[in-house]
Amino acid sequence: MQVLDLRGLCDAADYFIVASGTSDAHVRGLADGVVEAMHRAGQTPHHVEGVTAGRWVLLDFVDIVVHLFHPETRAFYQLERLWQDAPSLLSES
């Protein structure tokens, strides 16, 4: 998982969280867990995409956008490289 600080670089969101699941079902389960945790924190997603397919799920909480990928899809889009100027607040090992 990687948390990218986009403040000052992008007007669309303050943070991108980029993570991978090991399969389509795992990606969908991660998405469900994020939505549930954010709901408990009083936040609901403004927009959700890709849950049915499970290859790339986007959860838009306005200031925070969560991208959950199947590993091959994450490698193809390389969002971390696209936003390489953004400071990483948390990076997977």
N, C-alpha and C positions, 0 to 999 in steps of 0.2 A: 504494500500500500504506500502511496505517496500523497502528501498534502502539499499543494502548491499555493503560495500566497500571491494572488493576482492583483492585489490592491495597487493601484497606480499603473497597472499594465493593461487592464481590461475593465470596461464599464459594465459588462454583462454579469459578473460575479466577483466576489472577494476571494473565494477559495474554490479550488478544484480538488476533489478527493478522487484518486485514481487507484483502483484495486482490481484484482483478478480472482475469479473462482476457478475451480478445477474442471467444471463441466457446465453445461447449460442449466441443469437443475441447481447446481451450487450457486451460480450467478443469480438465478431467480430467488433462491433462499436468502442470499446476502441482501438482495434488494428488499425482500419482505422484512428482514431484520432491521435494516436501516430505517425503513418507513415506520416500523413499530417503535423503535427507539426514539425517533424524532417526534412521533405522535405523543409519546410519554413526556417529552420535553416541551410540548405545546406547539409543535411545528407540523404543518402538513405540506406535502409537495405542491408546488405551483404547477408543475408539469412532470409527467412520467412517460418514458418511451422505452420500448424494447422488452418489456417483461415477458411477453408471450414467447418470443423467440429465445431469449436468454443468451444471445451472443454479445450484446452490448446493451446494458440498461443505463439509462440516464434518469437521474432523480434530481429535479431542479427545485431547490428550496430558496430560490432567489439569490441570497448572498452566498450560499454554498451549493455547488453543483457536484453531485456524486456520479462518477462514471465507473460502472462495474462491467468488466470484460471477461469473455472467454479468452484464455491465454493467446491463442492465435490472432484473435481480433485486436487485442491490445498491442501485440507486436506489429501488426499491420498499420494501425493508425498512429502509434507512437506519440501520444499526446504530450508525454513528458519532454520529448525532443521539440515538439512544436512550441511549448511554453518553457523552453530551457532558460529564459531570462528570469523566470519567476523563482524566488527563493523557495526552497523545499523545507517545510516545517517538520516533516516526518517522512522518512524514506525507508522502504523495506530493505532488509539486509540480504 
